[in-house]
């Protein structure tokens, strides 16, 4: 009997040891990961993100926000957590809280979007903002500069694999300057693998930097592996800059971008002023640091009902300020229709004369399908005042174009 009891005791001891070790291993894993996962299943769950800005969140289902929205994160207290969107959607249908905006008496900028200021990580999240269209700008008690992005007004973190959509923005009062982007208004860090997929109608009566990815990219910004489908219809105030990728660029990197319309017009510009810069990729580059543009496939259609002052496939206007622009592996094709071209200064690649020593090109191909412009003032191969041997590669190569386009679609999923 003693032997049997000893055997039983031994078995029980072994079982207890096994369970003890298992429990210990589990504790180590939790301690090592050092976070709790919060699952978002309802509108109320999404509101609670504001109470824990460094939390780890997973979207479990499609959620519609029906109440006026207050963006998550500010300059003083940014969002620093992680949102795993799980390829599911949040719909902002309730608009934005005007009382929240009017409480920002000491702030120069009004930040609108799902996030106000992001210093964390947002991944695989789809956002449709159907509420910004009805925002009561006239109800603002103060004048602001606006940063608006569907994912985040200001990005200082990581936005990856997100898709966005919005119908329209109509800014008619109380905004002096607007940075508007389909992903973020201002990009200070990294946007990767994102797309604004809807037709987006934007009207402003102020100076604006507008694009499908980000309105303004600072010199520390990186936009890569992004693509754009649909249409941008813009009617903007004077001195505005617009494009499909970045409205106003200060430097950084723009690479692996695909712009294709699937037989739609990607850009329709209805301009309110003759002072304007627009590009297929970048509206204006006013560099404070070097800028690298590489691995671009673009097939675009651009129209302007009024005079477009500066247009170029890569960039409408570039101001180097002593900094370098590097362009490599770029395939550009499309249609350009511009009315009232008497004061137009457009170029095939850039809308203004470039500083030769600060701009470098390698494997850049373009093909203009149709145009109603009598001549391009800058960067035409026949232009005698820019006869540089480094431009000898700027001849359209159909084989290279097809290869580049196919490889981008195949690798990065553009449809």
N, C-alpha and C positions, 0 to 999 in steps of 0.2 A: 504493500500500500504506500509505503514511504516513497518507493521509486516512482510509482504512478503520480503521486502528489508532486514529487520533484520535477517530473517531466511536464506536468501541467503548469507548474510554476515557471519552468523554463520557457515553455511556449508562450505563456502570458507575458513574460518579461520581454521576449523577442518581439511580440506584437506591439507592446507598449513602446519599445525602443524605435520600431519602424514608424509608428505614428508620431512619436516625438520628433524624429529626424525630419519626417515630412512636414510637420508643423514648423519646425525651425527653418527649413528651406523656404517655405512659403513666406515666413516673416522676413527673411533676407531679401527675397524678390520684391516684396512690398517696400521694404526700407530702401532698397537700391533704386527703385523707380521713384519713390518719394512723392507720389501724387495720387489723388483720388480722381476717378473718372466720373464726370457728371453727364448723364444722358438727357438730351433735349427731346421731350415728347410733346410739349404743349407750348402755347403762347406764354404762359406764366413762367415756364422753365427758361425761355429765352430772356425774359425781363430780368431774371435773377443773375445773369452773367455780370451785370453791373455791380453786384455785391461781392464778387470775387474775380477781380480782373486778371489774376494769374492762374486761374483754374484750367483744367483740361476738360474740354467739352466734345461730345459726340452727338451729332444730329441723327436721331433715330427715325424720323418721319418728316414728311412735308408739313411745314407749319406756316400759317398765315397770321401776320401781325395786323390786327384790325384797329388798334388804338393808335393815336398820334405817337410817333416814335421819337425817342431821345437817343442819339448816337452813343455807342459804348466807347468810353475812353476819351480823355482830354489831353492837352499838352502837359498839364500838371500830373495827371493820373492816367497814363495811356493803358490800353489793353496790352498785357504782357503774357497772356496765356496761350493756349493752343485750342483751335477749333477744327475738328475733323468733320467736314460736312457730309462724308459718306455718300457723295454724289447726289444728295437730296437737296431740296429747295426751301428757302425762306422767302415768303412774299410779303413785302412791305406795302400794304394797301391802305393803311390808315393815315398816310401823310406824316408830316413832322410837327412836333410840338412848338408852336409859335411862342408860347410862354417861356419855354426853355431858351429859345433864341433871344428873347427880350431880356432874359436874366444875365446875358453875357455883356454887361455894360463895360467891363474893363478889357474885353478881348477885341483885338483888331480883326480877327478872322472868325467867321462862322463856318464850322465844320459840319457838313451834312453827309450822311451815308449810313450804312449798317453800323460801321465803326467810325468813331470820330478820329481817333489817332491810334494806329496799330504799331506796337513794338514787339508783337508776338508772332504767331504763325497761324495762318488760315489756309486750309488745304481742302480741295474737293468740295467746295461749297458753291451752290448755285443761288443767286439772289435775283429776284425780280422786284424792281422798285416801281410800282404803279402809283405811288402816293406823291412823289415829288412833283408830278404834273400839276397838282392842285394846291401847291404851297402858296400861302397868302403873303407874298412879298410886301405888299402895301401895308400889312399889319406890323411890320418890323418898326420898332420905335427908334432904332439907330441905324446908321449906315455901316455896312460891313464890307470887308473883302471875303469872298466865298471860296471855300474849297469843297468840291463835291465829287465823290466817287461812290459807285454803287456798293463796292465792298468796303472801302475805307476812304474818308476824306483825305487823310494824310497817312502814307505808309512809311514806317521806319523799321519794318520787320520783313516778314516773308509772306507773300501771297502766291499760292501755287495751285494749279489745276482747277481754277474757278471759272465759272461761266456766269454772265450777267445779262440782264435785259432791262430796258426802261422805254417808256413810250415817248415822253416829251418833257422838256423844261422850258418854261417861259418866264424869264427874269425881266420884269418891267419897272422895277424901282428898288431903291435902297441898297444896291450893290454897286461898288465902285470898280472892283476887279474880281474876275471869276476864273478859277482853275477848275475845269470840268473834265472828268475822265470816265470812261465806261468801267474801269476797274478801280482807279483811285484818282483823286484830284491832284495830289502831289506825291511823287515817288522819290523817297530818300534812300531806299534800299533795294529790294529785289521783288520783281514780278516775274513769274515763270509759268508757262503752259496755260495761260488764261485767254479768254475770249469774251468780247461783248457781241452777242449774236443777234441782237434785234435791230430793226429800223429805229433810229434815234433822232428825233427832231429837237433841235436846240435853238432857242431864240434868246438873245440878250440885248440890252441897250447899253452895255458897258464894255470896256476892254476885257477880252477873254482869251484864255489859252484852252483850247478844246481838242480832244482826240478820243478815239475809241479805247485806248489803253490808259493813258494818263495825260492830264492837261499840262502839267509841269514836271519835268524830270530834273532833279538837282544833280550836281556833279558826282555824287556818290551813288546815283541810281543805276540799276540794271534792269532792263526789260528783255526777256529772252523766251524763245519757244512759244511765242504768242501768235494768234491768228485772228483774223477779223472776217466775218461774213455779214451781209446785210447792207444797210444804207445809213450814211450820216447826212442829214439835211440840216444845214446851218444858216442862220440869219443872225449875224453877230455885230457888236458895236465896233467902233473905229479902233485901229491899231491892234487888231486881234490876230492870233496865230492859230491855225488849225491844220490837222492832218489825221491820218488813220491810226498812227501809233502814238506820237508824242506831239503835243501842241507847241510847247517851248522847251528846248533842251539846253541844259547848262553843261553837259558832259556825261561821262560814264560809259555805259555800254548799251547798244541795241543790237541784238543778234538773233539769228534763227527765227525770223519773222515771216509769216505767210499771209499775204493779202490777196484774196481771190473772191470774185463776186458771184460766180456761177450764173453768169449772164445778167446779173443785176448791176445797177449803178452803185458803186461803193460810196461815192462822195457827190453830194449836190450842195454847192455853196451859193447861197443867196445873200450877197454882201450889201452892207449898209454904208460902206466907206471905201474910198479909193486907196486908203493906206492899209494894206493887208498883206500878210504872208501866209502861203498855204503850200503844203507838199503832200505827196502820197505817203511819205514816211514821217517826216518831221516838218512842222510849220516853220519854225525859226530856231536856229542854233545860236545862242549868245553865250559863248563858252567861257566858263571860269576854270575848267580843267579839260584835259584831252578827252576826245570822243571817238569811240570805235563803233563803226557800223559794218556788220558782216553777216553773210549767209542770209540774204534777203530774197524772197520770191514775191513779186507783186504784179498783179494783173488788174488794173484799175480803170475806172472811168470818172472823170472830173468835169463838172460843169459849173460855170459862174454866170449869173444873170447880170451882174454889174462888173465894174472894172476890178480885176484882180491884180494888185500892184506887183506882187512877186510870187512866182510859182516855179517849182522845180520838182522833178520826180523824187529825188532824195530829200531835198530841203528847199523851202521857199526862199529863205534868206539865211546866210551864215555870217556871223561876226566872230572871227577867231580870237581876238584879244590876245594874240601871241600863243594860243593853244593849237594843238594839232588835231585834225580830223583824219582818221584812217578809214577808208572804204575798201572792202574786200568781198569778193564772191557775191555779186549782186546782179539779179536778173529782173529787169523792169519792162513792162509792156502796158499799153493802154490807150485811151482816148482822152483828149483834152478839148473842151469847148469853152471859150471865154468871150463874153460880149465886151464891147467898148474897149478895144485893145490899144487905143491911141497912147495911153500912158503906161501900158503894160511893160514890165521888164521881166520876161520869163526865160527860163533856160531848160534844156532837156533834163539836166540833173540838178541844177541850182538856179535860183532866180537872181543871183547877183554875181558880180565878178569876184573871183577867188584869189586869195593870197597863195601864189604857187608853192612857196616853200613850206607852207603849213598844212597842205592838203595832199594826201597820198591815195593812189588808186591802184587796185590790183584785181583783175578779172571782173570788171564792171560792164554789163551788157544792157542795152536798152533798145526798145523798139516802139516807136510811136505809130499807132495804127492809123488814127485820123486826128486832124486838128484844124480849127478854123483860124488859128493864129498865122498871120502872114510870115513872120519870122521870129525865131528865138534870138533874143539879144545876147544871151550868154551861154557859153558851153556848147554851142553847136560845133560840130567838127569842122565846118567851113569858116568858123569865126577866126579872122586873121589875128586879132589881138590876144588870142590865147592859143598860140601854136606851140604846144609842149609835146615832146616825144612820148612822155609818159601816158598821153591820152590815146596812143595808137591802139590800145586794146578796146577802146570804147566803140567797137563795131558789133552790131547784133549778130550773135551766133545761134542759129535756130537749134542746133544739136545741143549746145550747152544749156540753152533755155529749157528745152524739154527735159533734159537730164536733171537739171536743178529742180525744176518744178515737180517732176515725178518723185525724186528722192525726198523732197520735203514732205509731200503728201503721204508718201509711204511710211516715212519715219515718224512724223509728228501728228498724223491723224487728221490732216485738213480734209474736209469733204466739200 
